Amino acid sequence: MQKKMYNVVGVMSGTSLDGVDLAHIRFSIENCKWEFQIFQCETVAYPEGWVGLLKKAVDFSEAELTTLNKEYTALLGGIISDFIAKHKIEDLDAVCSHGHTILHQPQNGFTLQIGNLPEIAELIQQKVVCDFRVQDVKMGGQGAPLVPIGDRILFSDYDYCLNLGGFSNVSFEENGNRIAFDISPVNTVLNFYADKLGLKFDDKGQISKSGIISAELLFELNKLDFYRKTYPKSLGFEFVKETVLPMIERYSISVEDKLRTFTEHVAFQIAAALPEKEGSLLVTGGGAYNIFLIERMRVYLPEMQIVVPDAKTIEFKEALIFALLGVLRLENEVNVLASVTGASGNHSSGVIYYKPVKL
């Protein structure tokens, strides 16, 4: 690693569709130890109509996806440019962008994150590192999760790192390897039912707390085949759309009871996924604000120290780590672990688009 300081912007759009997360980050390396500082950061909500469009895109034709990709790349380029200008960010080494996942079918050798077209570099007039998942899938991996190497490098003080976003995923060390996998849907389902009540989300889990558990539905959810699979394993919105929501919708119970039951399911599956039920667990992602979900996790994990950090880390950890993945890619250092994704080997993943040279 030649350079000791990196000035970058990390960009992430998650499956919960809260918006685009952007974070200005400075990394420094001293005595082989990485440090980071998060400066300006914000979540930019999608313009009207975009959330519905992105939800429906899983069923789009190839031609429709091509058009969507171009339009989304233009939208994302505008959001990134506005963020850089608003905060007067200068001398960037790169913008490191995940894009937005539309299709994730590693079993079919395919994953699609839109917003990663070459013109993104010209739109924002910056070097861009993006499209981190495709190479891993081509190498036989799941293409996910990618955050665990960042957990190892930046958050090694914790026994477990748990993200509660559209899906829950966890990473930890086991026999010298970093292990990570998706656990279950979270906000993709909880937000779906909050929307039925005219809300964007269930604030602090209060609606869920008011509901009653359906023992039959909980039992059926916990029996889903995915939970019996061994890692590496990952989830996409297809699983929610084709399996989870149809299962829940077969039950004639209130929205409050559906939220309560699914929250219990999430807490149960998180506890079941951890090989050891004690130690320290760092919780980030939007679900960290779901106080009721955290309470239910503590019931299932009474010996675990569950740590909810500061707001910047909760909300922008994924943007932070994709910024790190971009830096590692620029240095051709490993940024994807085969022990996590199941690929044929560790590798440095991501496409680099260079800032256009003005003649």
N, C-alpha and C positions, 0 to 999 in steps of 0.2 A: 504494500500500500504506500504509494509515493506521497500523495497529497495529505496534509494533516488537517485541512479544514474544507468543509463543503457547504455551500450556500444553495439551498434547493427549495422547491415547492413540491409538496406531495399532494396528489389529487385522487380522490376515491368517491365512487358512487356505489352504495350498497343495495342489496336486494330489498331492503325495507323502503326504499324510494323516498327517504326523508329529504334528499337533495344531494348536491355535490359538496363534499367536504374538501376544503383547501387549507393547507397549513404551510406557513413559511418556517423552515427549520434550518438550523445550523448544526452540523455535526463536527465534532473534533475527535482526534485520536491521539491519545498520549499513553506511552508505554503499553501499546497494543490494546488499550481499553477505550471503548467508544463512549462518548458523552453526547448528549443532545440538548438543544434548547428550542422550545417551541415559541415562536414570536406571534405574529398575527395569524389568526385562524378564524374561519367562519364556514357555516353551512349555507349554501345558496339554494333556496327552494326552486324546484322546477317551475317554469312558466305554465300557465293554465293549459290544460290539455295534454301535457307531456307525461304526467304520471299514468293516465289512462292508456296512452299510446304505448308506453314501455311495458305495462302489464299485459297488453294484448299481443305484443310482438312475438311472444313464444309461438304463436300460431301463424305468423307471417310467412308468405312465400319467399323464395330466394330473392326475387326481384324487389319485393317490398322491403326486405332486410337491407339490401344494397342501398336503396333510397334512404331508409331510416339511418343507416350508418353515416351517410354523407351529411344528412341534416343534423344528426346528433354531434358529429365532429365539429360542425360549424357552431352549434350551440355551445359546446364545451369550450371551444376556442375563445368564444366571446366571454364566457364566465371566467376563464383563466386570465385573459387579458385585462378584464375589469378588476380582478383581484390584485394583480400585479400593479396596475396603475393606481388603484385606490390607496394601497398601502405604500406606494413609492418604493417598491422593492427593486434594487439594482444589483448588477454584477452576479446574476444567477449562474451557477454551473449547469443547472438543468431543471426542467420541470418533469417530475416522475409521476405518470398518470396510469391508473388502473383501467380507466374506461368503465363501461357499464355492462355487466353480464346479461345477455339475452338468452343464450342457449348454453347449457353445460351438460354434455353427454360424453364423458370420457370413455364410457364403455363402448361407444361407437367411434372413438378416436376424434372427437370433435368438441370444440368449445368456441364460443363467440363473445368477445367483448367489443362493443361498438365504441366509437370515439377515438380509435387508434389508427386512423388513416394518415398517410404521410403528410397531407396538407396541414395537419395540426401544428407542425413546426413553423410553417409559413404564417399561419393565422396568428400565432402568439409571438412570433419572432424570437424564439428561444430554442435551444437544444431540448429535445424531448426523448425520454425513455419510457416505453409503454409496451403493451401487449405481452405481459409477463407469463401468461398461462399456456399459450399455444405450443411452445416448444416442449414443455413437459408432457403434454398429452401425446405429442408425436413420439416421445421417448417411452411411451407406455405408462405414464403416470396419470394421476387423477387431475392434475392441473390445479389442485387445491388440497389443503389450505397452503397459502404462501407466506402467511404472517409468522409462522413458527421460528424461522431463522432470526427474525427481528426480536422475537421473545427471548431467544437464546442470547443474542448479542446485547440487547438493551435492558432486559428485565430478568436477568438470571438470579436475582435475589429471591424470586418467588418459586415455589414448588410447581405451581400450575398457573397458566395464563388462560383465562376464559374470556371469550368475546361473546356478547349477547347482542346480536344484530338481527338481520333477517333470519339468520340461522345461528345456532350456538356452535362454537368450535373451541377446542381445547388443545394446548400443547404442554409438553413436559419432557424431562429427561428420563430415559430408561436404558440402563446398561450402556451408557456413553452415547446413545443416539437420541436425537430429538424426535419425539413421537407427536403426531398431531392428526386430528380428524374432526370432521363435522359430527355433531351429536344429534341435533334435532332442529326442526323449524322453530322459530320463536316469533319475531315481530311480523314475519310474512303472514302468519295466522292471526296473531293477536290484533294487528292493525286492520286486518280484513273484517273482523267482527266489531271492532271499535267504529269502523266506517259505517256499519249498519245502524249505529246509534247516532250518526252524524258527527263523529269525532275522528280526529286524525290518529289518536292513540289513546290507550287507557292510562290516564295520568296517575302515576305512582301505583297502578294496579288496583285502584279503589273500586272500579266496577267489578273486576274479577273477584275481589274480596267479598263483594256482596252476593255472589252467586253460590250455588250448591253444586258439589261434584256429582256427576253422573258416573256411578261405579262401572256401569256397563261400557260406556264410551271410553273411560280411562283404561279399562282392561283391554279393549280392542286396540286402542292407540299403542299401548305398551307391547302388544303382540306383533306389531309391524315387523316384517322381515329385516328391514334395514338395521334394526337395533341388535340383531343377532349376528350381523356381519362383523368380521374382524377388520381392523384398520390395515392399510390405508383405505379410507372411504370418504366420499364427499356427496353433498346434496345440491340440487338445483331447484329452481322454482317449479320445474316440471313435477317434482315429487309432491309439492304442495297442491298444485292444480289437479293432478291426476289421481292422487291417492288420499292425501290428508283431508282436504276440504270436502270431497264427496263422502268420505266416511263420517265426518262430523255432521254434514247436512242430512244424513239419514236419520238423525235423532231429533225428535220433536220436543226440544227443550229451549228455554229462553237463551237469548244472546249472553246474558249475564252468566248463566250456567255453563255455556260453551266456553266462555273466557275462563271461568273458574276451573273447569275440568282441564283445559289445555295448559293453563299455568301450572297445575299440579303435575301434569305429564312432563312438562319441560323440566321442572325441579327434580322429579324422579329420575329422568334420563340423565341429567347432569351428574347426579350422585352415582348412578349406576356406571357411568363411563369412567370414573376416576379409579385407578387401580388401588390407590391408598386413600383412605378417607380422613387423613389428618395431614397437617402441614399448613402452608399458606397458599391462598388462591386469590390472584389478582383478577378483578372483574371489570371489563370495559365494554364499550358499545352502548347504544341507546337503552338497552334492557337493564343496564346498571341503575337507571333511575326508577325502575319498577320495584318499589320498596316491597310490595307484597310478594313478588317473585323471589327476591333476595331472602325474605323471611322464610318462605317455603324451602329454599335451598338450605338454610341454616337448620331447619328441622331434620332434613335428610342427612346433613353433614355436621353434626353437633361438635365434632372434634376438629373441624377445619376452621382456620382463621381466614375469614372471607373479607378481603380488602377492596373497598371501593375508593379509587384515588381521586385526584383533583379533576375538575370539569374538563380541562384541556386534554388530559390523558384519556378520560372516559370517551370523549366525543371524537378525538382526532388520532387515536392510536393507530388505526389502519392507514390513515393518510401519512402519519409519521413513518410507519414501517415500509410503505410503498416508496416513500422518499429514500429510505435506506436501501431497498432493493435496487432502486435506480442507480444509486451511488456505487453499489457493489457491481452492478452490470457495467458501468463506465470503466471500472478497474478490472473487468473480466474476472472478478472473484465469484466464488460460489454464492448464489442467492436462492437456490432451490435445493432442498434436501430430499434425496431418494428415500430416506427412512420415513419421511412424511408422506410423499406423494405416490411412492411405489414405482417411480421411474427407473430406468435402467442404470442410472448413476446420478451423483450430484452434478449440478451444472449451473452455468451463469445464463439466466434467461432474460429476455426482453429485447425489443427492437429499439435501435437508436436512430432518431431522425435529427439531422443537423440543421442548425439555424441557417436559413438561406443567406448566401453571400451577396451583398448589394454591390453591383458593378458601377 
